[in-house]
C-alpha cells in the first residue's frame, strides 16, 4: 500500500485541527468502561497482574458523549477478549504476556478523534494495535495519525467505503461497507415483498438518513440500488448528525408521500423518536434499517415490544449459522457474556470488538513480536480459513492490499429482525437462525 493523495490532504487537515485544538485547550480524552480519566495516558481497562509482562492494545470509540452506547459495546467486546486471552495463558509466543487495554475516547466528537489518538499514542509508545473506532466519521480523521505512528487499527464495524481508499497502510476494515449494506437491504426488500405476496416495484420507498459519512454512504447505496432494481423512491429526507429534536415534520412528509417501506440509517435516540412519532400518527411503514441503533439492545430496553418486526441490516449478528459453528465462541464465550450482562445478547459492536481484539492477539502469536509493523503484516495474512476469529465476520474473510475484507462481497451483511426482544438473523436464508415474520402483522408466513 502507498500513501495516497487523499491521505496527504487529510493529514494536513488533521494537523491544522489538532494544532488549533491544542492551542485552544480542548479537553483531553477520558477513558470510560470502568477505567479512570487519563489526561491522554488512558488507564488500562484490563491490566496484567504483578510484574508480568503486558502488551497494550488501544480501544478507540465514542466512550462518552452522545454515542456512548457505541463506546460501551466496543469496550465490553474488547474487555471480553482480553479476559479470555489472559485467563487462557496470555500471548504464549511472548512468554504469556497479558493483554492490557488502553481506552481512546473521542467524546463522540469526530473533530476530537485525531487529537485523542495522538495524545494516547504519545503517552503509550508501546501500543501494538488498535481496535476501532467503529464510527466511520470518527475513524476517518484517525487515519493520518495511524500512518504517522505506524500503528495498525482494525476498524470493527466502521462501514464508510472510503476508509480503505485514503492510502493509509495501517487500517483494516473487517466488516462490510455501507454500499454492501444497501445492496443487501434491497435484496431483502425484494425477498420480503415476495413473502408478503407483493410486487416490490409497486411499493413506495422512503430514504431517511442522518447526515454523517456513514449515513450519506448508506443513502447513496440505497438510492443507486433502488434505481438498479427498478424501485420507486417516493421521497428522500436527511437530518443533522447531531440528532433529531422533533420527528413530526419528517414523519408527516413520509406519511403524505405514501411511503410503504422506509430505508433508514439512524442511531438509537433518533430511531426511538421516529417510531414513537409514527405510532402517535397511526402510521406504520415497513422499516428496514442499516445497523446503527436499530440493532442495539438499548432500543428494545426503551421501546419494548414496539421493536417487534423492525428489520435491520447488521455488520455482525450473534446467532448467524456460521457464528454458531464456532462452538467455543457460541456455547462458551457468548453465554458467559450474556450471564454477566443481564441476559443481554451480544450486540453488533460487541462481537466485532471482541473479534478484532482476538485478531490482534493472533497476529502477536504468529509474528512473535510486539513491533506494530509486524503485527500489521500478520493481520494482513489472516483469513476465514486460518483464523477461527476472523471467520466470525464470515467464513470467506480475507483482506485485500488496502485492508478491506473482500471476503464480504456476496456473503454479508446479514439482516436481523426484532422478535420477542432479540435481534435474530433472518436473511440470507443460508445464515438464518429463524424465519422472518410479517413486519406489519407480526405473524409467521405460511409454509
C-alpha positions in Angstrom: 0.0 0.0 0.0 1.2 3.5 -0.8 0.3 6.8 0.9 -2.3 8.4 -1.4 -3.0 12.0 -2.2 -6.3 11.8 -0.2 -4.4 10.8 2.9 -1.8 13.5 2.4 -4.6 16.1 2.3 -6.3 14.5 5.3 -3.0 14.6 7.2 -2.7 18.3 6.5 -6.2 19.0 7.6 -5.8 16.9 10.8 -2.5 18.7 11.6 -4.2 22.0 11.4 -7.2 20.9 13.5 -5.1 19.3 16.2 -2.7 22.3 16.4 -5.8 24.5 16.9 -7.3 22.2 19.5 -4.0 22.1 21.4 -3.7 25.9 21.4 -7.3 26.4 22.5 -7.1 23.9 25.3 -9.7 21.4 24.2 -10.4 18.7 26.7 -8.1 15.7 26.8 -9.7 12.3 26.2 -11.2 10.5 29.1 -11.4 6.7 29.5 -14.7 5.0 30.2 -15.9 1.5 30.6 -14.5 1.2 34.1 -11.2 3.0 33.5 -10.3 6.3 35.1 -9.8 9.5 33.3 -6.4 9.8 31.9 -5.2 13.2 30.6 -4.1 11.4 27.5 -2.5 8.3 29.1 -5.5 6.2 29.4 -5.6 4.0 32.5 -5.7 0.3 31.3 -9.2 -1.2 31.3 -7.9 -4.7 31.7 -4.4 -5.0 33.2 -1.9 -7.7 33.8 -1.1 -8.8 37.3 2.1 -8.2 39.3 5.3 -7.7 37.3 4.1 -10.0 34.5 4.9 -8.6 31.0 2.0 -7.0 29.3 1.1 -5.9 25.7 -1.1 -2.9 25.2 -4.0 -2.8 22.7 -5.8 0.5 22.2 -9.6 0.6 22.1 -10.9 3.7 20.2 -14.5 4.6 20.5 -17.2 7.1 21.4 -16.8 6.1 25.0 -18.5 9.2 26.4 -20.9 11.7 24.9 -24.0 11.3 22.7 -22.9 8.0 21.1 -21.7 6.4 24.4 -23.8 3.3 23.7 -21.5 2.6 20.8 -18.4 3.0 23.0 -19.9 0.8 25.7 -20.3 -2.0 23.3 -16.8 -1.6 21.9 -15.2 -1.5 25.3 -17.2 -4.5 26.5 -16.2 -6.6 23.5 -12.5 -5.8 23.8 -12.7 -6.5 27.6 -14.3 -9.8 27.0 -11.5 -10.8 24.6 -8.7 -9.5 26.9 -10.2 -11.5 29.8 -10.4 -14.6 27.6 -6.8 -14.3 26.4 -5.4 -13.6 29.9 -7.3 -16.4 31.5 -6.0 -18.8 28.9 -2.3 -18.2 29.3 -1.9 -14.7 27.7 0.1 -14.3 24.5 2.0 -17.6 24.6 4.6 -16.6 22.0 5.5 -13.6 24.2 6.0 -15.7 27.4 2.4 -15.4 28.4 2.2 -11.6 28.2 -1.1 -10.3 29.5 -3.3 -8.0 27.3 -3.8 -4.5 28.6 -6.4 -2.3 27.1 -5.8 1.4 26.7 -9.0 3.4 26.0 -9.1 6.2 23.4 -12.2 8.4 23.8 -13.1 11.0 21.2 -16.1 12.0 23.4 -18.5 11.3 20.4 -16.9 14.3 18.6 -15.2 13.3 15.3 -13.2 16.6 15.5 -11.5 15.2 18.6 -10.6 11.8 17.1 -7.2 12.6 15.9 -6.2 14.6 18.9 -7.4 11.9 21.3 -5.5 9.2 19.4 -2.3 11.2 19.2 -2.3 12.1 22.9 -2.7 8.4 23.9 0.0 7.2 21.4 2.4 9.8 22.7 1.8 8.6 26.3 1.9 4.9 25.3 4.6 4.3 22.8 4.2 0.5 23.3 0.7 0.1 21.9 0.9 -2.7 19.4 -2.5 -2.2 17.6 -5.9 -0.6 18.0 -9.5 -1.8 17.9 -11.9 0.8 16.4 -13.2 3.4 16.0 -16.4 1.7 14.8 -17.9 5.0 13.8 -16.8 6.0 10.3 -16.9 9.7 10.9 -14.7 9.3 14.0 -12.4 6.8 12.3 -11.5 8.8 9.1 -9.7 11.6 11.0 -7.6 8.9 12.7 -6.0 7.6 9.5 -3.2 10.2 9.2 -2.2 9.6 12.9 -2.2 5.8 12.3 0.1 6.3 9.3 2.3 8.8 11.2 2.9 6.5 14.2 2.7 3.2 12.1 0.1 1.6 14.3 -2.3 -0.9 12.8 -6.0 -0.5 13.6 -8.9 -2.9 12.9 -11.9 -0.7 12.2 -14.5 -3.0 13.8 -17.9 -2.1 12.2 -16.9 1.2 10.6 -18.7 1.0 7.2 -17.8 4.0 5.1 -16.4 2.7 1.8 -13.7 5.4 1.6 -11.9 4.2 4.8 -9.6 1.9 2.8 -9.3 4.3 -0.1 -7.3 7.0 1.7 -3.9 5.4 1.2 -3.4 4.5 4.9 -1.2 1.5 5.2 -2.2 0.6 8.7 -6.0 0.4 8.5 -8.1 -2.8 8.2 -11.8 -2.9 7.5 -13.0 -6.4 8.5 -16.7 -5.5 8.3 -18.9 -4.7 5.3 -19.2 -1.3 3.7 -22.3 1.0 3.6 -22.7 0.1 -0.1 -22.7 -3.6 0.7 -25.3 -2.9 3.4 -27.5 -1.1 0.8 -27.3 -4.0 -1.7 -28.4 -6.4 1.0 -31.2 -4.2 2.1 -32.7 -4.1 -1.4 -32.2 -7.8 -1.8 -34.1 -8.4 1.5 -36.8 -6.0 0.5 -37.5 -8.0 -2.7 -37.4 -11.2 -0.7 -39.8 -9.8 1.9 -42.2 -8.4 -0.7 -42.4 -11.9 -2.3 -43.2 -13.4 1.1 -45.9 -10.8 1.6 -47.4 -11.5 -1.8 -46.5 -8.1 -3.1 -44.5 -6.7 -6.0 -41.5 -4.7 -4.8 -41.7 -2.4 -7.8 -45.3 -1.4 -6.6 -44.1 -0.2 -3.2 -43.2 3.4 -2.5 -39.8 3.7 -0.9 -38.6 6.4 1.5 -34.9 7.0 2.2 -34.1 8.6 5.5 -30.6 9.1 6.9 -28.6 11.1 9.4 -26.2 13.5 7.6 -22.9 11.8 8.6 -20.3 10.0 6.4 -22.0 6.7 7.4 -25.5 7.9 6.7 -24.5 9.5 3.4 -22.7 6.3 2.3 -25.8 4.2 3.1 -28.2 6.6 1.5 -26.2 6.8 -1.7 -26.2 3.0 -1.9 -29.9 2.8 -1.3 -30.6 5.4 -4.0 -28.4 3.6 -6.5 -29.6 0.1 -5.7 -33.3 1.1 -5.8 -32.7 2.5 -9.3 -31.0 -0.7 -10.4 -33.8 -2.8 -9.1 -36.5 -0.5 -10.7 -38.0 0.5 -7.3 -39.8 3.8 -6.8 -38.2 6.2 -4.3 -41.1 8.5 -3.3 -39.1 10.7 -1.0 -35.6 11.2 0.4 -35.0 13.0 3.7 -32.0 13.8 5.8 -31.4 15.3 9.2 -28.3 16.6 11.1 -26.0 14.1 12.5 -26.3 15.8 15.9 -29.8 14.2 16.1 -33.5 14.9 15.9 -35.4 17.0 18.4 -38.7 16.7 16.7 -39.5 13.9 14.2 -43.0 15.2 13.4 -42.1 17.1 10.2 -40.2 14.2 8.7 -42.9 11.6 9.6 -45.6 13.8 8.2 -43.7 14.0 4.9 -43.2 10.3 4.8 -46.9 9.6 5.5 -48.1 12.2 3.0 -45.8 10.7 0.3 -47.5 7.3 1.0 -44.2 5.6 1.9 -44.7 1.8 2.3 -41.1 0.9 3.1 -38.6 3.1 4.9 -34.9 2.6 4.4 -33.1 4.3 7.2 -29.7 5.0 8.7 -30.2 6.3 12.2 -28.9 5.8 15.8 -30.9 4.8 18.9 -32.3 8.2 20.1 -33.5 9.2 16.6 -34.9 5.7 15.9 -36.9 5.8 19.1 -38.2 9.3 18.3 -39.2 8.3 14.8 -41.0 5.1 15.8 -42.9 6.8 18.7 -43.9 9.6 16.4 -45.1 7.2 13.7 -47.1 5.3 16.4 -48.8 8.5 17.6 -49.6 9.4 14.0 -51.0 5.9 13.4 -48.5 5.3 10.6 -46.7 2.0 10.3 -44.4 1.5 7.3 -42.1 -1.5 6.9 -38.8 -0.3 8.5 -35.6 -1.7 7.1 -32.6 0.0 8.8 -28.9 0.0 8.3 -27.1 -1.0 11.5 -26.5 1.8 13.9 -29.0 2.0 16.7 -31.7 -0.2 15.1 -29.9 -3.3 16.1 -28.8 -2.4 19.6 -30.2 -3.8 22.9 -30.8 -0.3 24.2 -33.5 0.1 21.6 -35.6 -2.8 23.0 -34.8 -1.7 26.5 -36.5 1.6 25.8 -39.2 0.5 23.3 -40.1 -3.0 24.4 -42.4 -4.9 22.0 -42.7 -1.8 19.7 -39.4 -3.1 18.2 -41.0 -6.4 17.1 -41.0 -6.8 13.3 -38.4 -4.0 12.6 -35.7 -5.2 10.3 -32.1 -4.1 10.4 -29.1 -4.9 8.3 -26.1 -5.7 10.6 -22.4 -5.8 10.2 -22.5 -8.8 12.5 -25.2 -10.9 14.2 -24.7 -13.1 17.3 -26.8 -16.1 16.1 -25.9 -16.4 12.4 -25.3 -20.1 11.5 -21.6 -19.7 10.9 -21.2 -18.0 14.2 -22.9 -20.9 15.9 -20.4 -23.2 14.1 -17.7 -21.8 16.4 -18.8 -23.7 19.5 -16.2 -22.3 21.8 -17.5 -18.8 21.0 -21.2 -19.6 20.7 -21.6 -22.1 23.6 -19.0 -20.7 26.0 -17.8 -17.1 25.4 -21.2 -15.8 24.2 -23.1 -17.3 27.1 -20.6 -16.0 29.6 -21.2 -12.5 28.2 -25.0 -12.9 28.4 -24.8 -14.2 32.0 -22.6 -11.2 33.1 -24.8 -8.6 31.3 -28.3 -9.4 32.5 -29.1 -11.7 29.6 -28.4 -9.0 27.0 -27.5 -10.5 23.7 -24.1 -9.8 22.2 -24.8 -6.7 20.0 -23.5 -5.6 16.7 -20.4 -3.7 18.1 -19.7 -6.0 21.0 -18.9 -9.1 18.8 -16.7 -7.3 16.3 -14.7 -5.6 19.0 -14.1 -9.0 20.6 -13.1 -10.4 17.2 -10.8 -7.6 16.3 -9.0 -7.9 19.7 -8.6 -11.6 19.2 -7.2 -11.0 15.7 -4.5 -8.6 17.1 -3.7 -11.3 19.6 -3.4 -13.9 16.8 -1.1 -11.5 15.0 1.1 -11.2 18.1 1.2 -15.0 18.4 2.0 -15.6 14.7 4.6 -12.8 14.4 6.1 -13.4 17.9 6.8 -9.7 18.0 5.3 -6.5 19.5 6.6 -4.4 16.6 3.4 -2.8 15.3 4.5 -3.2 11.7 5.0 -6.9 12.2 1.5 -7.0 13.8 0.2 -5.2 10.7 1.8 -7.7 8.4 0.5 -10.7 10.4 -3.1 -9.3 10.5 -2.9 -9.0 6.7 -2.3 -12.7 6.4 -5.4 -13.7 8.4 -8.3 -15.3 6.6 -11.5 -17.0 7.4 -9.7 -20.3 6.8 -6.7 -19.8 9.0 -8.3 -17.8 11.8 -11.3 -19.1 13.8 -11.9 -15.5 14.9 -11.8 -13.7 11.5 -14.2 -16.4 10.3 -16.8 -15.0 12.8 -17.1 -12.0 10.4 -17.8 -14.6 7.7 -16.1 -17.8 6.6 -14.8 -16.3 3.4 -12.9 -13.4 5.1 -9.7 -12.1 3.5 -8.1 -8.7 3.3 -7.0 -7.1 0.0 -3.9 -5.0 -0.3 -5.7 -1.9 1.0 -7.0 -3.7 4.1 -10.7 -4.2 3.1 -12.3 -7.6 3.7 -13.1 -8.6 0.2 -14.4 -11.9 1.5 -17.6 -9.9 2.5 -18.5 -9.5 -1.2 -21.6 -11.6 -1.9 -21.6 -13.1 1.6 -22.6 -10.4 4.0 -24.0 -8.4 5.7 -26.9 -10.1 7.3 -30.5 -9.0 8.0 -31.8 -9.2 11.5 -35.4 -8.8 12.7 -36.6 -8.0 16.2 -38.6 -10.9 17.5 -39.5 -11.3 21.2 -36.9 -8.9 22.5 -33.9 -10.2 20.4 -32.5 -9.3 17.1 -32.5 -12.6 15.1 -30.7 -13.5 11.8 -33.4 -14.0 9.2 -31.6 -13.3 5.9 -30.0 -14.6 3.8 -31.5 -18.0 4.4 -28.2 -19.8 4.3 -27.2 -17.9 7.5 -30.6 -17.5 9.1 -31.3 -18.9 12.6 -35.0 -18.3 12.4 -37.8 -17.5 9.9 -38.7 -13.9 9.1 -42.2 -12.8 10.2 -44.6 -10.4 8.6 -43.3 -7.0 9.9 -46.8 -5.5 9.8 -48.9 -8.3 11.4 -46.1 -9.9 13.3 -47.5 -13.3 12.2 -45.3 -16.1 10.6 -45.6 -16.6 6.9 -47.4 -19.7 5.7 -45.2 -22.5 4.5 
